[in-house]
Amino acid sequence: MQYFFDVRVNHESLSFDELWEMWEREAEAALPVVKAGRLQVWKVSGQRRVIGVIEADSHDELDRIFMAGLPMAHVLEFVEIVPVRSYEAFAEDVKARWKGGQA
């Protein structure tokens, strides 16, 4: 399953150096997941904010990743997490007029 997320970094409790060190660890953790094709992520220019789409096998896995699996987990504020699907799959359902037992 894929999920869109919008997250802000609540950095007030960190010094400037602590923020950079933590963000470096976060980037090191994220890049292998990006390379594996399970994460697309963008840093919003001019803000301490990141948006993306992550692949997770379940809601439980997503919760584990976002709540404890990230180096910055304790300073992240999730503005929005939304389950999404590919537009191509949606277009196929539209062509089929939602027939074939699909709701």
N, CA, C and O atoms as a GROMACS GRO file, in nm:
protein
  412
    1MET      N    1   0.084  -0.117   0.000
    1MET     CA    2   0.000   0.000   0.000
    1MET      C    3   0.088   0.124   0.000
    1MET      O    4   0.197   0.126   0.059
    2GLN      N    5   0.038   0.226  -0.068
    2GLN     CA    6   0.113   0.350  -0.072
    2GLN      C    7   0.040   0.458   0.007
    2GLN      O    8  -0.083   0.464   0.011
    3TYR      N    9   0.120   0.544   0.071
    3TYR     CA   10   0.066   0.652   0.153
    3TYR      C   11   0.139   0.782   0.119
    3TYR      O   12   0.262   0.786   0.115
    4PHE      N   13   0.062   0.887   0.096
    4PHE     CA   14   0.118   1.020   0.084
    4PHE      C   15   0.136   1.074   0.226
    4PHE      O   16   0.050   1.051   0.312
    5PHE      N   17   0.246   1.144   0.251
    5PHE     CA   18   0.264   1.205   0.383
    5PHE      C   19   0.318   1.346   0.369
    5PHE      O   20   0.389   1.380   0.274
    6ASP      N   21   0.282   1.427   0.466
    6ASP     CA   22   0.327   1.566   0.478
    6ASP      C   23   0.373   1.582   0.621
    6ASP      O   24   0.293   1.569   0.714
    7VAL      N   25   0.501   1.609   0.640
    7VAL     CA   26   0.558   1.613   0.775
    7VAL      C   27   0.641   1.739   0.794
    7VAL      O   28   0.712   1.783   0.704
    8ARG      N   29   0.630   1.795   0.912
    8ARG     CA   30   0.709   1.914   0.949
    8ARG      C   31   0.802   1.875   1.064
    8ARG      O   32   0.770   1.790   1.147
    9VAL      N   33   0.917   1.939   1.065
    9VAL     CA   34   1.015   1.913   1.170
    9VAL      C   35   0.993   2.014   1.281
    9VAL      O   36   1.003   2.135   1.260
   10ASN      N   37   0.962   1.964   1.400
   10ASN     CA   38   0.945   2.049   1.518
   10ASN      C   39   1.083   2.062   1.583
   10ASN      O   40   1.120   1.981   1.668
   11HIS      N   41   1.156   2.162   1.543
   11HIS     CA   42   1.298   2.175   1.575
   11HIS      C   43   1.327   2.262   1.697
   11HIS      O   44   1.444   2.281   1.731
   12GLU      N   45   1.226   2.316   1.762
   12GLU     CA   46   1.248   2.412   1.870
   12GLU      C   47   1.332   2.358   1.985
   12GLU      O   48   1.401   2.434   2.052
   13SER      N   49   1.327   2.227   2.009
   13SER     CA   50   1.402   2.170   2.120
   13SER      C   51   1.547   2.137   2.083
   13SER      O   52   1.623   2.087   2.166
   14LEU      N   53   1.586   2.164   1.959
   14LEU     CA   54   1.719   2.128   1.911
   14LEU      C   55   1.804   2.251   1.884
   14LEU      O   56   1.754   2.355   1.842
   15SER      N   57   1.933   2.237   1.909
   15SER     CA   58   2.026   2.341   1.866
   15SER      C   59   2.042   2.327   1.714
   15SER      O   60   2.002   2.227   1.655
   16PHE      N   61   2.100   2.428   1.653
   16PHE     CA   62   2.123   2.424   1.509
   16PHE      C   63   2.208   2.304   1.471
   16PHE      O   64   2.178   2.234   1.374
   17ASP      N   65   2.316   2.278   1.548
   17ASP     CA   66   2.402   2.164   1.520
   17ASP      C   67   2.329   2.031   1.540
   17ASP      O   68   2.346   1.938   1.460
   18GLU      N   69   2.248   2.021   1.645
   18GLU     CA   70   2.172   1.898   1.669
   18GLU      C   71   2.075   1.870   1.553
   18GLU      O   72   2.059   1.756   1.511
   19LEU      N   73   2.012   1.976   1.503
   19LEU     CA   74   1.920   1.960   1.390
   19LEU      C   75   1.993   1.907   1.268
   19LEU      O   76   1.945   1.814   1.203
   20TRP      N   77   2.108   1.966   1.236
   20TRP     CA   78   2.182   1.920   1.119
   20TRP      C   79   2.230   1.776   1.135
   20TRP      O   80   2.223   1.697   1.041
   21GLU      N   81   2.279   1.740   1.254
   21GLU     CA   82   2.325   1.603   1.278
   21GLU      C   83   2.210   1.503   1.265
   21GLU      O   84   2.226   1.397   1.206
   22MET      N   85   2.096   1.540   1.322
   22MET     CA   86   1.981   1.451   1.316
   22MET      C   87   1.931   1.437   1.171
   22MET      O   88   1.895   1.328   1.128
   23TRP      N   89   1.929   1.549   1.099
   23TRP     CA   90   1.882   1.545   0.961
   23TRP      C   91   1.978   1.463   0.874
   23TRP      O   92   1.935   1.397   0.779
   24GLU      N   93   2.106   1.467   0.907
   24GLU     CA   94   2.203   1.385   0.834
   24GLU      C   95   2.176   1.236   0.855
   24GLU      O   96   2.179   1.158   0.760
   25ARG      N   97   2.148   1.196   0.980
   25ARG     CA   98   2.114   1.055   1.009
   25ARG      C   99   1.984   1.016   0.939
   25ARG      O  100   1.972   0.904   0.888
   26GLU      N  101   1.888   1.107   0.935
   26GLU     CA  102   1.762   1.081   0.867
   26GLU      C  103   1.785   1.056   0.718
   26GLU      O  104   1.730   0.963   0.660
   27ALA      N  105   1.867   1.141   0.656
   27ALA     CA  106   1.897   1.125   0.513
   27ALA      C  107   1.968   0.992   0.487
   27ALA      O  108   1.938   0.924   0.389
   28GLU      N  109   2.061   0.956   0.573
   28GLU     CA  110   2.132   0.828   0.558
   28GLU      C  111   2.035   0.710   0.568
   28GLU      O  112   2.053   0.610   0.499
   29ALA      N  113   1.934   0.721   0.652
   29ALA     CA  114   1.835   0.614   0.667
   29ALA      C  115   1.738   0.611   0.549
   29ALA      O  116   1.694   0.504   0.507
   30ALA      N  117   1.705   0.728   0.495
   30ALA     CA  118   1.605   0.736   0.388
   30ALA      C  119   1.658   0.694   0.252
   30ALA      O  120   1.586   0.629   0.175
   31LEU      N  121   1.781   0.729   0.221
   31LEU     CA  122   1.831   0.705   0.085
   31LEU      C  123   1.827   0.559   0.041
   31LEU      O  124   1.792   0.534  -0.074
   32PRO      N  125   1.862   0.461   0.125
   32PRO     CA  126   1.850   0.322   0.080
   32PRO      C  127   1.705   0.282   0.050
   32PRO      O  128   1.680   0.201  -0.039
   33VAL      N  129   1.610   0.339   0.124
   33VAL     CA  130   1.468   0.309   0.100
   33VAL      C  131   1.423   0.372  -0.031
   33VAL      O  132   1.342   0.313  -0.104
   34VAL      N  133   1.476   0.491  -0.062
   34VAL     CA  134   1.448   0.554  -0.191
   34VAL      C  135   1.504   0.467  -0.303
   34VAL      O  136   1.435   0.439  -0.401
   35LYS      N  137   1.629   0.424  -0.288
   35LYS     CA  138   1.692   0.341  -0.391
   35LYS      C  139   1.622   0.208  -0.409
   35LYS      O  140   1.623   0.152  -0.519
   36ALA      N  141   1.560   0.156  -0.303
   36ALA     CA  142   1.485   0.030  -0.311
   36ALA      C  143   1.348   0.049  -0.374
   36ALA      O  144   1.277  -0.049  -0.399
   37GLY      N  145   1.309   0.173  -0.400
   37GLY     CA  146   1.181   0.200  -0.465
   37GLY      C  147   1.061   0.203  -0.373
   37GLY      O  148   0.947   0.202  -0.420
   38ARG      N  149   1.084   0.208  -0.242
   38ARG     CA  150   0.973   0.209  -0.147
   38ARG      C  151   0.941   0.348  -0.094
   38ARG      O  152   0.849   0.364  -0.015
   39LEU      N  153   1.017   0.448  -0.138
   39LEU     CA  154   0.998   0.583  -0.089
   39LEU      C  155   1.031   0.684  -0.198
   39LEU      O  156   1.136   0.676  -0.262
   40GLN      N  157   0.940   0.778  -0.216
   40GLN     CA  158   0.966   0.896  -0.297
   40GLN      C  159   0.949   1.013  -0.201
   40GLN      O  160   0.847   1.023  -0.133
   41VAL      N  161   1.048   1.099  -0.193
   41VAL     CA  162   1.043   1.203  -0.091
   41VAL      C  163   1.102   1.332  -0.146
   41VAL      O  164   1.198   1.330  -0.224
   42TRP      N  165   1.043   1.444  -0.104
   42TRP     CA  166   1.087   1.575  -0.147
   42TRP      C  167   1.096   1.666  -0.025
   42TRP      O  168   1.008   1.665   0.061
   43LYS      N  169   1.202   1.744  -0.017
   43LYS     CA  170   1.218   1.848   0.084
   43LYS      C  171   1.152   1.973   0.028
   43LYS      O  172   1.186   2.015  -0.083
   44VAL      N  173   1.060   2.033   0.100
   44VAL     CA  174   0.994   2.156   0.057
   44VAL      C  175   1.092   2.271   0.072
   44VAL      O  176   1.146   2.294   0.180
   45SER      N  177   1.115   2.342  -0.035
   45SER     CA  178   1.212   2.452  -0.034
   45SER      C  179   1.171   2.560   0.064
   45SER      O  180   1.055   2.601   0.071
   46GLY      N  181   1.268   2.607   0.141
   46GLY     CA  182   1.246   2.718   0.232
   46GLY      C  183   1.171   2.684   0.359
   46GLY      O  184   1.137   2.773   0.436
   47GLN      N  185   1.143   2.555   0.382
   47GLN     CA  186   1.069   2.513   0.502
   47GLN      C  187   1.136   2.391   0.562
   47GLN      O  188   1.209   2.319   0.495
   48ARG      N  189   1.112   2.369   0.689
   48ARG     CA  190   1.156   2.244   0.754
   48ARG      C  191   1.040   2.146   0.740
   48ARG      O  192   0.973   2.111   0.837
   49ARG      N  193   1.020   2.104   0.617
   49ARG     CA  194   0.904   2.022   0.581
   49ARG      C  195   0.943   1.926   0.470
   49ARG      O  196   1.020   1.960   0.381
   50VAL      N  197   0.887   1.805   0.477
   50VAL     CA  198   0.913   1.701   0.378
   50VAL      C  199   0.778   1.641   0.338
   50VAL      O  200   0.690   1.621   0.422
   51ILE      N  201   0.763   1.614   0.208
   51ILE     CA  202   0.644   1.544   0.159
   51ILE      C  203   0.689   1.423   0.081
   51ILE      O  204   0.801   1.420   0.029
   52GLY      N  205   0.604   1.324   0.072
   52GLY     CA  206   0.643   1.206  -0.004
   52GLY      C  207   0.536   1.101  -0.013
   52GLY      O  208   0.423   1.118   0.035
   53VAL      N  209   0.574   0.991  -0.075
   53VAL     CA  210   0.491   0.872  -0.085
   53VAL      C  211   0.576   0.756  -0.040
   53VAL      O  212   0.688   0.736  -0.088
   54ILE      N  213   0.523   0.678   0.053
   54ILE     CA  214   0.595   0.562   0.107
   54ILE      C  215   0.515   0.436   0.083
   54ILE      O  216   0.392   0.438   0.087
   55GLU      N  217   0.584   0.328   0.058
   55GLU     CA  218   0.524   0.196   0.041
   55GLU      C  219   0.536   0.121   0.174
   55GLU      O  220   0.646   0.107   0.227
   56ALA      N  221   0.424   0.073   0.225
   56ALA     CA  222   0.424  -0.006   0.348
   56ALA      C  223   0.329  -0.124   0.329
   56ALA      O  224   0.226  -0.111   0.262
   57ASP      N  225   0.363  -0.237   0.386
   57ASP     CA  226   0.281  -0.357   0.370
   57ASP      C  227   0.151  -0.353   0.449
   57ASP      O  228   0.057  -0.425   0.418
   58SER      N  229   0.146  -0.268   0.551
   58SER     CA  230   0.025  -0.261   0.634
   58SER      C  231   0.024  -0.128   0.709
   58SER      O  232   0.123  -0.055   0.711
   59HIS      N  233  -0.090  -0.099   0.770
   59HIS     CA  234  -0.099   0.020   0.855
   59HIS      C  235  -0.005   0.006   0.975
   59HIS      O  236   0.053   0.104   1.021
   60ASP      N  237   0.008  -0.117   1.024
   60ASP     CA  238   0.097  -0.142   1.138
   60ASP      C  239   0.242  -0.110   1.102
   60ASP      O  240   0.312  -0.046   1.179
   61GLU      N  241   0.286  -0.156   0.984
   61GLU     CA  242   0.423  -0.127   0.942
   61GLU      C  243   0.444   0.023   0.927
   61GLU      O  244   0.547   0.076   0.969
   62LEU      N  245   0.348   0.092   0.869
   62LEU     CA  246   0.358   0.237   0.854
   62LEU      C  247   0.372   0.305   0.990
   62LEU      O  248   0.455   0.395   1.007
   63ASP      N  249   0.293   0.262   1.085
   63ASP     CA  250   0.300   0.318   1.220
   63ASP      C  251   0.437   0.294   1.282
   63ASP      O  252   0.494   0.384   1.344
   64ARG      N  253   0.490   0.173   1.265
   64ARG     CA  254   0.622   0.142   1.321
   64ARG      C  255   0.731   0.228   1.258
   64ARG      O  256   0.820   0.277   1.327
   65ILE      N  257   0.723   0.247   1.127
   65ILE     CA  258   0.823   0.329   1.057
   65ILE      C  259   0.817   0.472   1.106
   65ILE      O  260   0.919   0.529   1.144
   66PHE      N  261   0.698   0.531   1.105
   66PHE     CA  262   0.685   0.673   1.136
   66PHE      C  263   0.697   0.704   1.284
   66PHE      O  264   0.742   0.813   1.320
   67MET      N  265   0.658   0.613   1.371
   67MET     CA  266   0.658   0.644   1.513
   67MET      C  267   0.789   0.608   1.583
   67MET      O  268   0.822   0.668   1.685
   68ALA      N  269   0.864   0.511   1.528
   68ALA     CA  270   0.986   0.472   1.599
   68ALA      C  271   1.102   0.440   1.507
   68ALA      O  272   1.217   0.436   1.552
   69GLY      N  273   1.077   0.418   1.380
   69GLY     CA  274   1.182   0.373   1.290
   69GLY      C  275   1.267   0.482   1.229
   69GLY      O  276   1.366   0.452   1.161
   70LEU      N  277   1.231   0.605   1.250
   70LEU     CA  278   1.305   0.716   1.190
   70LEU      C  279   1.393   0.785   1.293
   70LEU      O  280   1.351   0.804   1.407
   71PRO      N  281   1.515   0.823   1.254
   71PRO     CA  282   1.602   0.895   1.348
   71PRO      C  283   1.538   1.023   1.403
   71PRO      O  284   1.567   1.063   1.516
   72MET      N  285   1.453   1.087   1.326
   72MET     CA  286   1.391   1.213   1.369
   72MET      C  287   1.249   1.192   1.422
   72MET      O  288   1.176   1.290   1.441
   73ALA      N  289   1.208   1.068   1.448
   73ALA     CA  290   1.069   1.039   1.483
   73ALA      C  291   1.015   1.129   1.595
   73ALA      O  292   0.900   1.172   1.589
   74HIS      N  293   1.096   1.157   1.695
   74HIS     CA  294   1.047   1.234   1.810
   74HIS      C  295   1.034   1.384   1.784
   74HIS      O  296   0.983   1.457   1.869
   75VAL      N  297   1.080   1.432   1.668
   75VAL     CA  298   1.066   1.574   1.637
   75VAL      C  299   0.983   1.597   1.510
   75VAL      O  300   0.980   1.708   1.456
   76LEU      N  301   0.915   1.493   1.463
   76LEU     CA  302   0.833   1.507   1.343
   76LEU      C  303   0.687   1.528   1.379
   76LEU      O  304   0.633   1.461   1.468
   77GLU      N  305   0.625   1.620   1.311
   77GLU     CA  306   0.482   1.644   1.326
   77GLU      C  307   0.416   1.609   1.193
   77GLU      O  308   0.436   1.678   1.092
   78PHE      N  309   0.338   1.501   1.192
   78PHE     CA  310   0.272   1.457   1.070
   78PHE      C  311   0.146   1.538   1.049
   78PHE      O  312   0.050   1.528   1.125
   79VAL      N  313   0.148   1.620   0.945
   79VAL     CA  314   0.034   1.705   0.912
   79VAL      C  315  -0.074   1.620   0.847
   79VAL      O  316  -0.193   1.639   0.874
   80GLU      N  317  -0.032   1.527   0.762
   80GLU     CA  318  -0.129   1.446   0.687
   80GLU      C  319  -0.065   1.316   0.643
   80GLU      O  320   0.051   1.314   0.601
   81ILE      N  321  -0.140   1.208   0.653
   81ILE     CA  322  -0.104   1.078   0.596
   81ILE      C  323  -0.229   1.027   0.526
   81ILE      O  324  -0.334   1.012   0.589
   82VAL      N  325  -0.218   1.001   0.395
   82VAL     CA  326  -0.335   0.965   0.315
   82VAL      C  327  -0.302   0.842   0.231
   82VAL      O  328  -0.201   0.842   0.160
   83PRO      N  329  -0.384   0.736   0.237
   83PRO     CA  330  -0.361   0.622   0.147
   83PRO      C  331  -0.390   0.666   0.004
   83PRO      O  332  -0.489   0.733  -0.023
   84VAL      N  333  -0.303   0.625  -0.087
   84VAL     CA  334  -0.319   0.661  -0.228
   84VAL      C  335  -0.303   0.537  -0.315
   84VAL      O  336  -0.251   0.435  -0.271
   85ARG      N  337  -0.348   0.549  -0.439
   85ARG     CA  338  -0.330   0.441  -0.536
   85ARG      C  339  -0.283   0.503  -0.666
   85ARG      O  340  -0.299   0.623  -0.688
   86SER      N  341  -0.226   0.421  -0.752
   86SER     CA  342  -0.175   0.474  -0.877
   86SER      C  343  -0.290   0.522  -0.965
   86SER      O  344  -0.399   0.464  -0.964
   87TYR      N  345  -0.265   0.626  -1.039
   87TYR     CA  346  -0.368   0.677  -1.129
   87TYR      C  347  -0.395   0.578  -1.241
   87TYR      O  348  -0.508   0.569  -1.291
   88GLU      N  349  -0.293   0.504  -1.281
   88GLU     CA  350  -0.311   0.404  -1.386
   88GLU      C  351  -0.412   0.298  -1.343
   88GLU      O  352  -0.497   0.259  -1.424
   89ALA      N  353  -0.405   0.250  -1.219
   89ALA     CA  354  -0.501   0.151  -1.169
   89ALA      C  355  -0.641   0.212  -1.163
   89ALA      O  356  -0.739   0.146  -1.198
   90PHE      N  357  -0.651   0.336  -1.119
   90PHE     CA  358  -0.780   0.404  -1.117
   90PHE      C  359  -0.837   0.416  -1.258
   90PHE      O  360  -0.955   0.392  -1.280
   91ALA      N  361  -0.752   0.453  -1.355
   91ALA     CA  362  -0.798   0.467  -1.494
   91ALA      C  363  -0.851   0.336  -1.549
   91ALA      O  364  -0.948   0.335  -1.624
   92GLU      N  365  -0.788   0.225  -1.512
   92GLU     CA  366  -0.838   0.094  -1.555
   92GLU      C  367  -0.977   0.067  -1.497
   92GLU      O  368  -1.064   0.014  -1.566
   93ASP      N  369  -0.998   0.102  -1.370
   93ASP     CA  370  -1.130   0.086  -1.309
   93ASP      C  371  -1.233   0.173  -1.378
   93ASP      O  372  -1.347   0.132  -1.397
   94VAL      N  373  -1.194   0.293  -1.416
   94VAL     CA  374  -1.286   0.383  -1.487
   94VAL      C  375  -1.324   0.321  -1.620
   94VAL      O  376  -1.442   0.320  -1.657
   95LYS      N  377  -1.225   0.269  -1.694
   95LYS     CA  378  -1.254   0.205  -1.823
   95LYS      C  379  -1.349   0.088  -1.806
   95LYS      O  380  -1.436   0.066  -1.891
   96ALA      N  381  -1.334   0.013  -1.700
   96ALA     CA  382  -1.419  -0.104  -1.674
   96ALA      C  383  -1.550  -0.066  -1.609
   96ALA      O  384  -1.635  -0.151  -1.584
   97ARG      N  385  -1.566   0.063  -1.582
   97ARG     CA  386  -1.687   0.113  -1.515
   97ARG      C  387  -1.712   0.042  -1.383
   97ARG      O  388  -1.826   0.017  -1.345
   98TRP      N  389  -1.600   0.008  -1.312
   98TRP     CA  390  -1.605  -0.054  -1.178
   98TRP      C  391  -1.674  -0.189  -1.180
   98TRP      O  392  -1.730  -0.231  -1.079
   99LYS      N  393  -1.671  -0.258  -1.296
   99LYS     CA  394  -1.734  -0.390  -1.306
   99LYS      C  395  -1.638  -0.498  -1.259
   99LYS      O  396  -1.521  -0.471  -1.231
  100GLY      N  397  -1.687  -0.619  -1.250
  100GLY     CA  398  -1.603  -0.732  -1.215
  100GLY      C  399  -1.583  -0.749  -1.067
  100GLY      O  400  -1.477  -0.795  -1.024
  101GLY      N  401  -1.682  -0.712  -0.986
  101GLY     CA  402  -1.674  -0.734  -0.842
  101GLY      C  403  -1.597  -0.628  -0.768
  101GLY      O  404  -1.579  -0.640  -0.646
  102GLN      N  405  -1.552  -0.526  -0.836
  102GLN     CA  406  -1.478  -0.420  -0.768
  102GLN      C  407  -1.576  -0.319  -0.713
  102GLN      O  408  -1.673  -0.282  -0.780
  103ALA      N  409  -1.551  -0.273  -0.592
  103ALA     CA  410  -1.640  -0.174  -0.531
  103ALA      C  411  -1.594  -0.035  -0.562
  103ALA      O  412  -1.656   0.062  -0.519
   0.00000   0.00000   0.00000
